[in-house]
Amino acid sequence: MKIKALILIAAISCGSAQAQTVDVKDAWVHATVAGQKATGAFMAITAKADAKLVGVSSPAAGITQIHEMKMEDGVMKMRALSGGLDLPAGKTVEFKPGGYHLMLMDLKAPLANNSLIALTLVLRDAKGVESKIELKVPVAGGAAATDGHKQ
């Protein structure tokens, strides 16, 4: 019984150690209005060692995806990054309007300004080990603000 408990503690500790190798700063989610079914989440992520953001989830949304917006042939295009997003060691990856961002779709309710939502980031290190970072992210901005998505 003690061995099982030690294995469980070790497994939990490994996940926490991996999560501590990534810093997340300035996270926020764009507020929505009644009837709006999608919004974006933004932040700055800096990994201490090479890693990859491979997933995201939130109880506030039915669908969550890692997205990229970029100009292609003079047209701004948005697409989901199905293979995840590399987080190079020591380099900050900015998630901001008009660039990389997290899409929260099929929202279960409007996201009110000054509230908090739970967001889970799923990371994979260079050895293929996955870990999660649990965040409480503030909702900011009003209906007049824009983030590159139709309101």
Number of C-alpha atoms within 10 A of each C-alpha: 5 7 8 9 10 11 11 11 11 12 11 12 12 13 15 14 11 21 21 13 15 21 13 16 13 12 19 20 27 23 23 24 15 9 10 17 18 24 25 25 25 22 19 16 21 20 23 17 16 18 24 20 21 19 20 21 20 18 14 18 19 14 15 24 20 24 19 20 17 14 11 9 7 7 8 11 12 18 12 16 15 11 11 18 18 16 22 16 14 13 14 18 17 16 22 20 18 16 17 24 25 25 23 25 18 15 20 13 14 16 24 19 17 13 13 16 17 13 22 16 18 18 24 21 19 10 8 10 12 17 19 17 18 14 15 13 20 20 20 19 16 14 11 6 12 12 17 15 12 8 15
